[in-house]
Amino acid sequence: MISLFRKIRQKLLSQNRVTRYLVYAVGEILLVVIGILIALGVNNFNESQLEDNREKQVVMALHNEFEENLTSLKFEIDRIKVMIETQEVLLSLFGSKNLPADEILDSMISNSFINMTWNPSSYVLNDLKNSGQISKLTDSHLQSLLFRWERHYENVNEFTEDDLRSSSDFLNFIKQSGSLRNADAPYLTQKGKKYSKSKFNFSNSELLKNIRFENVVDDKYVTSILLLQQYEETVGIIEEILIATAY
């Protein structure tokens, strides 16, 4: 096309038709400008496509990360529910004359102060935060959910720390006033370890006459319930994120 304009231009110049030459010269310039604009448009389109693909990959990675976190959280919820049920039975035994066998009681005590250690993966989310990419996500609802997740997880950590503190208090009380060896025996025996009970003539049933131990068990029971509530709220938030990141 440009070569055609050049031939016409040379013909017009040779015929001294300046006006027509100017028209064709302008046309040639416009053709070049249009070509540049088209090239820029194609380049911008390609850049936009690359950005869209990058965002899709990030969203897919987020989805997979939170899917794994939900699986591990549900496992932790099952653990804490079993522990709470055990704590409730243990609390019902204070002041009771009908006590279970020592082996059963020791197992209940051991299963009443399990540490909850849910630690969700945050590699993808942290990478988004550190690179400032969260604010660049095109889905404003997903942005809002991720910011909400950050605030909520801070609350979960606070309740987790309180629950760990109550577990530590529980363990320390057993060390000082009970038989930790007897409490450990059922669990270790179940795991196939050759582990015998304490040779001292002591039964952990004596702890059920101690108001301080009742307070320790009750404290652990309450912190466990509060942490379970946080976990259940967390399930709801993660499920919302999974819906927003579904592909």
FIKEFI-607454 format. One record per residue: residue number from 0; x, y, z of N, C-alpha, C, O in turn. Coordinates in pm, whole numbers. Each point is the difference from the previous one (the first is absolute). Layout:
[NUM,[X,Y,Z],[X,Y,Z],[X,Y,Z],[X,Y,Z]]
...
END
This chain:
[0,[84,-121,0],[-84,121,0],[87,125,0],[-26,96,-73]]
[1,[130,-98,157],[89,117,7],[74,19,-131],[19,113,-45]]
[2,[24,-224,-17],[70,11,-128],[-91,58,-108],[47,71,-89]]
[3,[-177,-101,97],[-96,56,-95],[-8,151,15],[-2,73,-99]]
[4,[-1,-27,227],[-3,145,26],[126,67,-55],[-5,110,-53]]
[5,[118,-178,66],[125,58,-49],[-2,16,-152],[45,102,-52]]
[6,[-98,-201,-18],[-8,8,-146],[-93,114,-43],[30,75,-92]]
[7,[-144,-65,163],[-94,108,-32],[63,135,27],[-15,95,-77]]
[8,[89,-88,192],[66,126,36],[100,42,-107],[2,116,-40]]
[9,[79,-209,-5],[100,31,-103],[-67,45,-130],[49,90,-68]]
[10,[-163,-155,34],[-72,36,-123],[-57,141,11],[8,78,-95]]
[11,[-65,-46,211],[-59,133,20],[107,109,-1],[-20,108,-56]]
[12,[135,-138,119],[108,98,0],[51,26,-140],[30,113,-37]]
[13,[-21,-221,-41],[48,17,-138],[-98,79,-84],[37,62,-99]]
[14,[-166,-66,139],[-104,73,-75],[-30,137,64],[-90,71,-44]]
[15,[169,-36,150],[-18,129,70],[-141,18,58],[-53,111,5]]
[16,[-5,-221,37],[-132,11,64],[20,0,152],[-16,-102,66]]
[17,[52,218,-13],[39,13,142],[-117,-28,94],[17,-68,101]]
[18,[-134,119,-134],[-116,-17,89],[-32,-147,19],[-18,-48,112]]
[19,[10,-22,-226],[-30,-143,12],[113,-75,73],[-24,-96,73]]
[20,[144,142,-95],[113,-62,70],[-14,13,151],[23,-95,75]]
[21,[-63,216,-32],[-17,22,144],[-108,-91,58],[14,-52,111]]
[22,[-121,33,-188],[-108,-88,47],[53,-142,19],[-27,-65,101]]
[23,[102,19,-199],[54,-134,10],[106,-10,109],[14,-104,64]]
[24,[61,212,-43],[102,1,107],[-66,-13,137],[45,-75,87]]
[25,[-155,152,-71],[-75,-9,125],[-55,-141,18],[2,-55,111]]
[26,[-51,-3,-218],[-52,-137,6],[106,-99,41],[-26,-94,75]]
[27,[146,117,-126],[110,-90,36],[33,11,149],[25,-100,67]]
[28,[-26,224,-17],[27,22,143],[-107,-65,86],[28,-65,101]]
[29,[-154,84,-144],[-112,-61,74],[12,-152,3],[-29,-64,101]]
[30,[72,9,-213],[17,-145,-6],[104,-47,100],[-18,-102,67]]
[31,[128,176,-57],[105,-35,96],[-52,11,143],[25,-87,84]]
[32,[-98,198,-56],[-55,22,134],[-97,-112,37],[4,-53,112]]
[33,[-91,18,-207],[-96,-108,26],[73,-130,29],[-40,-77,88]]
[34,[146,52,-163],[79,-122,24],[59,-3,139],[2,-103,67]]
[35,[49,220,-23],[57,9,135],[-106,-24,106],[22,-73,96]]
[36,[-140,136,-116],[-109,-16,97],[-46,-145,9],[-28,-52,108]]
[37,[20,-12,-223],[-40,-142,-1],[103,-84,76],[-35,-88,78]]
[38,[163,118,-103],[107,-75,68],[-7,21,151],[16,-95,78]]
[39,[-41,222,-36],[-14,28,143],[-120,-72,59],[6,-53,111]]
[40,[-116,53,-187],[-120,-68,47],[23,-148,20],[-44,-59,99]]
[41,[112,-3,-195],[31,-143,11],[91,-25,119],[-18,-98,73]]
[42,[117,186,-53],[92,-15,112],[-73,12,133],[22,-78,92]]
[43,[-111,180,-82],[-78,18,123],[-90,-120,26],[-17,-42,114]]
[44,[-41,-11,-220],[-86,-117,14],[79,-120,52],[-45,-74,86]]
[45,[166,58,-142],[85,-110,45],[40,17,146],[2,-97,77]]
[46,[31,222,-38],[34,27,140],[-117,-30,91],[16,-58,108]]
[47,[-136,98,-153],[-121,-26,79],[-24,-149,16],[-39,-46,107]]
[48,[62,-28,-215],[-16,-145,6],[99,-63,97],[-34,-92,75]]
[49,[158,142,-77],[102,-51,91],[-38,28,145],[17,-86,86]]
[50,[-68,207,-60],[-42,36,136],[-115,-89,45],[-3,-46,114]]
[51,[-93,23,-204],[-113,-87,33],[47,-141,33],[-48,-62,95]]
[52,[142,11,-174],[52,-134,24],[76,-8,132],[-11,-99,73]]
[53,[88,204,-43],[73,3,127],[-96,1,118],[21,-71,98]]
[54,[-128,150,-110],[-97,6,109],[-72,-133,17],[-25,-43,112]]
[55,[-7,-22,-223],[-66,-131,8],[89,-101,72],[-48,-80,81]]
[56,[177,85,-110],[93,-92,65],[8,27,150],[5,-93,81]]
[57,[-4,222,-44],[6,38,141],[-127,-46,71],[7,-55,110]]
[58,[-121,77,-171],[-128,-38,60],[-8,-152,16],[-50,-50,101]]
[59,[99,-23,-200],[2,-146,10],[89,-46,114],[-34,-93,74]]
[60,[150,158,-58],[92,-34,108],[-64,30,136],[15,-77,95]]
[61,[-85,190,-86],[-71,33,123],[-105,-106,33],[-12,-44,114]]
[62,[-62,4,-215],[-104,-101,19],[60,-130,55],[-52,-57,96]]
[63,[159,13,-156],[64,-125,44],[53,13,142],[-10,-94,80]]
[64,[68,211,-48],[55,20,134],[-110,-3,106],[14,-66,103]]
[65,[-124,136,-129],[-109,2,98],[-75,-133,5],[-57,-35,103]]
[66,[58,-39,-212],[-62,-133,1],[78,-93,94],[-60,-76,76]]
[67,[191,83,-83],[84,-79,90],[-20,44,145],[-5,-82,91]]
[68,[-5,213,-71],[-20,53,135],[-133,-47,59],[-9,-30,119]]
[69,[-93,23,-203],[-132,-45,48],[6,-147,41],[-59,-39,101]]
[70,[130,-41,-177],[12,-143,33],[69,-18,135],[-46,-77,84]]
[71,[157,148,-63],[72,-12,126],[-80,57,116],[8,-51,112]]
[72,[-86,156,-137],[-81,60,105],[-111,-95,44],[-27,-13,120]]
[73,[-37,-53,-214],[-107,-94,35],[54,-116,84],[-68,-50,89]]
[74,[190,8,-119],[64,-104,81],[21,51,143],[-23,-73,96]]
[75,[66,198,-84],[23,59,133],[-131,17,75],[-4,-17,122]]
[76,[-102,50,-193],[-132,14,63],[-46,-134,58],[-55,-4,110]]
[77,[78,-103,-183],[-36,-134,50],[77,-30,129],[-56,-57,93]]
[78,[183,94,-89],[83,-25,119],[-52,78,120],[-12,-55,110]]
[79,[-18,182,-132],[-40,82,114],[-138,-39,51],[-28,13,120]]
[80,[-59,-62,-208],[-132,-46,44],[11,-122,90],[-69,-11,101]]
[81,[157,-81,-139],[22,-119,83],[56,41,136],[-39,-55,103]]
[82,[132,151,-103],[58,46,126],[-105,65,88],[-3,-24,121]]
[83,[-84,105,-179],[-104,67,78],[-95,-102,63],[-40,14,115]]
[84,[4,-117,-191],[-86,-106,54],[67,-69,119],[-66,-31,99]]
[85,[196,9,-109],[75,-63,109],[3,92,122],[-15,-46,113]]
[86,[35,175,-136],[3,97,110],[-135,4,73],[-5,11,122]]
[87,[-102,-19,-198],[-134,3,60],[-22,-120,91],[-57,14,109]]
[88,[101,-131,-152],[-12,-119,84],[88,15,124],[-42,-34,111]]
[89,[163,85,-130],[92,18,113],[-58,97,102],[9,-24,120]]
[90,[-67,132,-166],[-61,98,92],[-116,-61,78],[-24,37,115]]
[91,[-47,-128,-177],[-115,-63,67],[43,-93,113],[-83,-38,83]]
[92,[210,0,-80],[48,-96,101],[40,67,131],[16,-69,101]]
[93,[1,201,-101],[37,69,125],[-113,-13,101],[-115,33,-28]]
[94,[151,-82,146],[-100,-18,105],[-83,-126,-15],[-89,-26,81]]
[95,[118,-54,-183],[-76,-123,-23],[66,-117,74],[121,-5,17]]
[96,[-205,-89,26],[51,-120,66],[19,-114,-99],[70,-97,28]]
[97,[-132,110,-143],[11,-104,-103],[108,40,-101],[-27,64,-101]]
[98,[148,-104,132],[114,37,-84],[41,-116,-90],[-14,-116,39]]
[99,[65,146,-157],[46,-106,-90],[130,-61,50],[61,51,94]]
[100,[-19,-158,-157],[128,-62,34],[112,100,-24],[-12,91,-82]]
[101,[121,-109,155],[112,95,-9],[51,16,-143],[33,111,-43]]
[102,[-25,-222,-30],[51,6,-138],[-89,89,-88],[50,76,-82]]
[103,[-181,-87,101],[-93,83,-78],[12,146,40],[2,88,-86]]
[104,[6,-64,217],[14,138,48],[130,62,-48],[2,116,-43]]
[105,[106,-192,49],[129,51,-48],[-7,37,-148],[54,103,-42]]
[106,[-121,-186,-36],[-15,28,-143],[-83,126,-22],[31,80,-89]]
[107,[-136,-62,169],[-84,120,-12],[80,125,33],[-12,102,-69]]
[108,[93,-110,173],[81,116,38],[98,35,-112],[15,117,-36]]
[109,[50,-219,-18],[97,22,-107],[-65,61,-124],[62,82,-68]]
[110,[-185,-121,39],[-69,48,-120],[-76,130,22],[-72,47,-88]]
[111,[87,12,207],[-73,123,31],[83,126,-17],[-53,111,11]]
[112,[182,-126,-36],[81,122,-18],[89,-9,-124],[119,32,4]]
[113,[-178,-78,-114],[71,-8,-127],[19,141,-57],[-92,82,4]]
[114,[209,-55,-56],[27,130,-64],[-56,2,-142],[24,-92,-78]]
[115,[-99,196,47],[-50,18,-136],[106,79,-78],[39,110,39]]
[116,[5,-167,-148],[115,58,-71],[-29,27,-147],[87,-19,-84]]
[117,[-209,63,52],[-32,29,-140],[84,117,-49],[-5,110,56]]
[118,[82,-134,-159],[89,102,-55],[-19,5,-151],[71,-68,-74]]
[119,[-167,148,27],[-33,1,-144],[114,51,-86],[78,86,41]]
[120,[-70,-141,-162],[98,48,-98],[-38,142,-44],[-118,29,-21]]
[121,[217,56,6],[-27,139,-41],[103,49,-101],[18,121,-17]]
[122,[49,-213,-51],[107,38,-93],[-54,89,-113],[56,106,-28]]
[123,[-164,-151,-36],[-55,76,-114],[-53,135,47],[27,102,-63]]
[124,[-101,-102,173],[-58,124,51],[109,98,43],[-10,120,-29]]
[125,[112,-168,96],[110,88,41],[73,59,-120],[41,116,2]]
[126,[-26,-197,-107],[65,48,-121],[-83,113,-63],[55,98,-49]]
[127,[-187,-114,51],[-89,105,-53],[11,127,83],[5,111,-54]]
[128,[-1,-127,186],[9,116,89],[132,74,-20],[3,122,-14]]
[129,[105,-198,15],[133,61,-9],[24,71,-134],[77,96,-8]]
[130,[-144,-144,-96],[17,60,-133],[-107,106,-29],[0,61,-107]]
[131,[-92,-41,202],[-105,99,-19],[-103,-39,-104],[-67,86,-57]]
[132,[54,-216,31],[-87,-46,-108],[-146,-15,43],[-89,-8,-85]]
[133,[62,4,215],[-139,-18,43],[-87,114,-50],[-111,-22,-49]]
[134,[162,144,60],[-79,117,-43],[-16,5,-152],[-83,76,-50]]
[135,[161,-156,-23],[-9,0,-146],[-93,-109,-54],[-24,-7,-120]]
[136,[-29,-76,210],[-95,-103,-44],[-125,66,-56],[-50,97,58]]
[137,[1,-148,-168],[-117,63,-65],[-130,-31,74],[-98,73,-15]]
[138,[97,-180,95],[-120,-38,76],[3,70,136],[74,-42,90]]
[139,[-151,148,-75],[-1,77,125],[-54,-82,116],[40,19,115]]
[140,[-133,-112,-144],[-54,-86,106],[109,-91,55],[8,-22,121]]
[141,[76,-32,-209],[111,-84,45],[99,82,82],[51,-48,101]]
[142,[-24,170,-144],[87,89,79],[-53,14,141],[74,-14,98]]
[143,[-204,42,-87],[-64,19,130],[11,-125,86],[26,8,120]]
[144,[-46,-124,-181],[9,-126,74],[140,-25,53],[17,-47,113]]
[145,[84,80,-192],[138,-22,42],[39,93,114],[70,-40,93]]
[146,[-116,165,-98],[25,93,111],[-75,-46,125],[51,10,111]]
[147,[-172,-60,-130],[-78,-54,112],[70,-121,61],[2,-17,122]]
[148,[53,-67,-207],[73,-117,47],[117,40,89],[24,-61,104]]
[149,[49,163,-145],[115,46,77],[-42,41,141],[64,-40,98]]
[150,[-169,118,-87],[-48,44,131],[-49,-118,84],[28,-9,119]]
[151,[-100,-81,-184],[-55,-114,74],[111,-92,50],[-7,-49,113]]
[152,[107,27,-195],[106,-92,42],[78,55,119],[52,-77,80]]
[153,[-43,208,-68],[62,60,118],[-79,-37,125],[58,-30,104]]
[154,[-191,31,-115],[-84,-41,113],[20,-147,34],[8,-37,117]]
[155,[-1,-46,-220],[23,-143,22],[130,-22,76],[6,-82,92]]
[156,[98,155,-128],[129,-14,68],[-10,39,147],[63,-64,85]]
[157,[-141,166,-54],[-17,41,139],[-68,-109,81],[42,-31,112]]
[158,[-148,-29,-167],[-70,-107,70],[89,-125,10],[-7,-73,99]]
[159,[89,49,-200],[92,-114,3],[102,17,112],[30,-96,72]]
[160,[23,216,-58],[98,27,106],[-62,-20,138],[64,-53,90]]
[161,[-189,96,-73],[-68,-19,128],[-23,-148,28],[13,-45,114]]
[162,[-46,-30,-219],[-21,-144,17],[131,-70,34],[2,-92,82]]
[163,[108,134,-144],[131,-57,32],[39,32,144],[61,-82,68]]
[164,[-96,202,-24],[29,39,138],[-75,-91,97],[57,-45,100]]
[165,[-185,17,-128],[-80,-86,89],[53,-144,-3],[-5,-69,102]]
[166,[55,24,-217],[60,-134,-8],[125,-7,87],[24,-100,69]]
[167,[55,207,-72],[121,5,81],[-34,-2,149],[67,-68,77]]
[168,[-170,143,-38],[-44,0,141],[-45,-140,42],[30,-45,110]]
[169,[-103,-21,-198],[-50,-136,26],[118,-94,22],[5,-74,99]]
[170,[91,77,-192],[116,-88,8],[81,27,127],[43,-94,67]]
[171,[-22,220,-36],[79,36,119],[-67,-48,127],[67,-40,95]]
[172,[-200,46,-92],[-71,-47,120],[20,-151,17],[23,-47,111]]
[173,[-34,-28,-221],[22,-145,8],[141,-29,48],[21,-90,82]]
[174,[76,165,-131],[139,-21,41],[18,23,150],[75,-72,66]]
[175,[-143,173,-13],[19,39,139],[-85,-82,97],[44,-30,111]]
[176,[-165,-6,-153],[-94,-60,96],[-49,-139,-38],[-68,-65,80]]
[177,[99,19,-200],[-49,-131,-43],[113,-88,-50],[117,24,28]]
[178,[-155,-126,-104],[100,-90,-59],[-6,14,-152],[-89,-55,-65]]
[179,[186,128,10],[6,16,-145],[34,-133,-67],[-46,-29,-110]]
[180,[126,-51,179],[37,-130,-57],[-123,-88,-17],[-15,-68,-101]]
[181,[-72,69,199],[-122,-80,-11],[-89,52,-113],[-63,-78,-71]]
[182,[58,210,57],[-83,60,-105],[56,-33,-139],[-75,-14,-96]]
[183,[207,4,87],[64,-30,-129],[-10,-147,-38],[2,-35,-118]]
[184,[-12,-51,217],[8,-145,-22],[-100,-54,-102],[42,-72,-90]]
[185,[-172,104,99],[-95,-56,-98],[33,39,-144],[-9,-83,-90]]
[186,[46,208,69],[30,48,-136],[123,-70,-56],[-1,-48,-113]]
[187,[107,41,193],[124,-60,-48],[-15,-151,-21],[58,-56,-92]]
[188,[-136,-8,179],[-25,-143,-16],[-77,-26,-129],[28,-96,-72]]
[189,[-125,184,43],[-78,-12,-123],[89,15,-123],[-27,-60,-104]]
[190,[132,139,116],[93,21,-111],[105,-111,-10],[92,7,-82]]
[191,[-108,-110,165],[91,-114,-8],[127,15,81],[94,-78,-16]]
[192,[-90,178,104],[118,21,83],[-11,-85,128],[-108,-15,56]]
[193,[221,-39,-12],[3,-71,127],[14,103,112],[110,43,33]]
[194,[-222,-6,22],[-1,111,96],[-86,-40,120],[-118,-29,-15]]
[195,[177,28,130],[-72,-42,121],[-44,121,81],[56,109,-13]]
[196,[-155,-131,96],[-48,107,87],[101,28,111],[96,-74,18]]
[197,[-120,181,54],[87,39,109],[0,-106,110],[-102,-63,27]]
[198,[218,43,35],[12,-96,110],[-51,60,132],[-19,-72,98]]
[199,[-2,203,-99],[-54,62,121],[-147,-37,16],[-74,-14,-97]]
[200,[35,-1,220],[-138,-36,30],[-87,126,-6],[-38,57,102]]
[201,[8,-16,-226],[-80,122,-18],[-97,-20,-115],[35,-57,-103]]
[202,[-158,103,122],[-102,-6,-104],[-43,142,-36],[-22,83,88]]
[203,[12,-56,-217],[-45,133,-44],[-144,28,37],[-49,112,-18]]
[204,[-21,-213,69],[-137,24,47],[0,96,118],[-101,64,29]]
[205,[215,-53,40],[11,94,111],[-16,145,-48],[-43,87,75]]
[206,[77,-63,-202],[-12,135,-55],[-146,44,-8],[-28,120,1]]
[207,[-63,-216,-9],[-142,34,-13],[-59,52,131],[-117,39,5]]
[208,[199,-38,99],[-43,57,128],[59,141,20],[-20,63,104]]
[209,[91,-16,-205],[73,126,11],[-71,109,-81],[-12,-11,-122]]
[210,[-34,116,191],[-71,108,-68],[90,74,-98],[-47,50,-102]]
[211,[175,-43,131],[93,68,-91],[12,-75,-132],[9,61,-107]]
[212,[-10,-193,115],[6,-77,-124],[-130,16,-80],[2,4,-123]]
[213,[-113,4,193],[-127,23,-70],[5,134,-74],[-49,11,-113]]
[214,[108,89,176],[13,131,-66],[89,-9,-124],[-28,63,-102]]
[215,[135,-141,112],[92,-16,-113],[-71,-68,-117],[13,43,-115]]
[216,[-88,-149,145],[-73,-72,-106],[-106,91,-61],[-19,2,-122]]
[217,[-50,72,208],[-105,90,-50],[58,109,-89],[-58,35,-103]]
[218,[173,18,142],[65,104,-81],[35,-54,-139],[-23,65,-101]]
[219,[80,-186,99],[35,-62,-128],[-125,-28,-82],[1,15,-122]]
[220,[-107,-54,187],[-127,-29,-67],[-56,125,-68],[-43,-4,-115]]
[221,[45,115,186],[-53,126,-54],[84,49,-117],[-54,40,-103]]
[222,[186,-41,118],[86,47,-110],[-13,-91,-123],[12,47,-113]]
[223,[-37,-174,136],[-20,-93,-112],[-128,32,-76],[-2,-2,-123]]
[224,[-105,31,197],[-127,35,-64],[13,129,-80],[-49,9,-113]]
[225,[116,90,171],[18,128,-69],[84,-17,-127],[-28,62,-103]]
[226,[130,-146,111],[83,-24,-118],[-79,-75,-107],[15,27,-119]]
[227,[-98,-121,162],[-84,-73,-95],[-93,96,-74],[-20,-13,-121]]
[228,[-36,109,193],[-87,99,-64],[77,79,-106],[-52,27,-109]]
[229,[175,9,140],[83,71,-97],[29,-87,-122],[-4,48,-113]]
[230,[31,-174,137],[26,-93,-111],[-122,-11,-91],[13,0,-123]]
[231,[-130,-10,183],[-122,-15,-80],[-29,126,-81],[-47,-9,-113]]
[232,[76,125,170],[-14,125,-78],[103,2,-114],[-29,49,-110]]
[233,[146,-102,137],[105,-5,-102],[-42,-85,-118],[29,33,-115]]
[234,[-97,-143,142],[-50,-87,-108],[-88,81,-95],[11,-12,-122]]
[235,[-100,93,180],[-90,81,-82],[74,98,-90],[-34,15,-118]]
[236,[136,51,173],[77,97,-79],[77,-71,-112],[3,47,-114]]
[237,[59,-158,147],[76,-74,-102],[-93,-48,-112],[37,6,-117]]
[238,[-155,-53,153],[-94,-46,-103],[-42,115,-92],[-19,-21,-119]]
[239,[5,141,175],[-30,117,-85],[115,29,-96],[-22,32,-117]]
[240,[144,-42,168],[118,24,-85],[8,-105,-110],[35,31,-114]]
[241,[-67,-155,147],[4,-107,-101],[-103,23,-110],[26,-29,-117]]
[242,[-142,81,155],[-101,32,-101],[49,113,-91],[-17,-5,-121]]
[243,[79,107,183],[47,116,-77],[119,-33,-90],[25,70,-98]]
[244,[47,-177,132],[119,-35,-79],[-22,-125,-85],[94,-53,-59]]
[245,[-218,6,53],[-29,-123,-77],[31,23,-148],[-23,109,-52]]
[246,[73,-211,-14],[36,12,-142],[-44,-124,-76],[21,-10,-121]]
END
